[in-house]
């Protein structure tokens, strides 16, 4: 359910770079979901901790030299959209 809600929230776009995911054979848009704080690091399985990423950014978030910067950007993104949601503003 978390994955489904995050993909719906993303509207087919990587939540880091804004690029539209690629189309699959059945015409769906493909994106991957990523726990910003890993479950193994006591992250929660919730829309407040999961983002939709293009495959390149998903791999970079795990293995890239800039993974700490990516984590900070994604945390700021989640804080901003849920701060707006609390105020009744749609992002």
C-alpha positions in Angstrom: 0.0 0.0 0.0 2.9 2.4 0.8 4.5 1.8 -2.6 1.2 2.3 -4.4 0.5 5.6 -2.6 4.0 6.9 -3.2 3.8 6.1 -6.9 0.5 7.8 -7.1 1.9 10.8 -5.3 4.8 11.0 -7.8 2.5 11.3 -10.8 5.0 9.3 -12.9 8.0 11.5 -12.1 11.2 10.9 -10.2 10.8 12.8 -6.9 14.5 13.8 -7.1 15.0 15.0 -10.7 11.4 15.3 -12.0 12.1 13.1 -15.0 9.2 10.9 -16.2 9.8 7.2 -15.7 10.0 5.0 -18.7 6.9 3.2 -20.2 6.6 -0.5 -19.7 5.2 -3.0 -22.2 1.8 -2.6 -20.6 2.0 1.3 -20.9 2.5 1.9 -17.2 5.2 4.3 -16.1 8.1 2.6 -14.3 9.6 4.1 -11.2 11.2 2.5 -8.2 10.5 3.2 -4.6 13.2 4.0 -2.0 13.2 4.2 1.7 15.1 7.4 2.5 16.0 6.1 5.9 16.6 2.4 5.4 14.4 -0.1 7.3 17.6 -1.6 8.6 18.4 1.8 10.2 15.1 2.0 11.9 13.3 3.8 9.1 9.6 3.4 8.8 7.6 1.8 6.0 5.5 4.9 5.4 4.8 7.5 2.8 6.7 9.9 5.1 9.9 7.9 4.4 9.5 6.5 0.9 10.0 8.3 -2.4 9.6 7.4 -6.1 12.9 7.5 -8.0 14.0 6.8 -11.6 16.2 3.7 -11.7 19.4 5.8 -12.1 18.8 7.9 -9.0 17.7 4.8 -7.0 21.0 3.1 -7.7 22.9 6.4 -6.9 21.0 6.7 -3.6 22.4 3.3 -2.6 25.8 3.3 -4.2 26.7 6.8 -5.4 29.4 9.1 -4.1 26.7 11.7 -3.4 24.3 9.4 -1.5 24.4 11.6 1.6 23.4 14.7 -0.5 20.7 12.7 -2.1 19.4 11.5 1.3 19.3 15.2 2.5 17.5 16.4 -0.6 14.9 13.6 -0.3 14.4 14.3 3.4 13.9 18.0 2.6 11.4 17.1 -0.2 9.4 14.9 2.1 9.4 17.5 4.9 8.2 20.2 2.4 5.3 18.3 0.9 4.0 17.0 4.2 4.4 20.4 5.8 2.3 21.8 3.0 -0.2 18.9 3.3 -0.7 19.7 7.0 -1.6 23.3 6.1 -4.2 22.0 3.5 -2.0 23.0 0.5 -1.6 20.4 -2.3 2.0 20.2 -3.7 
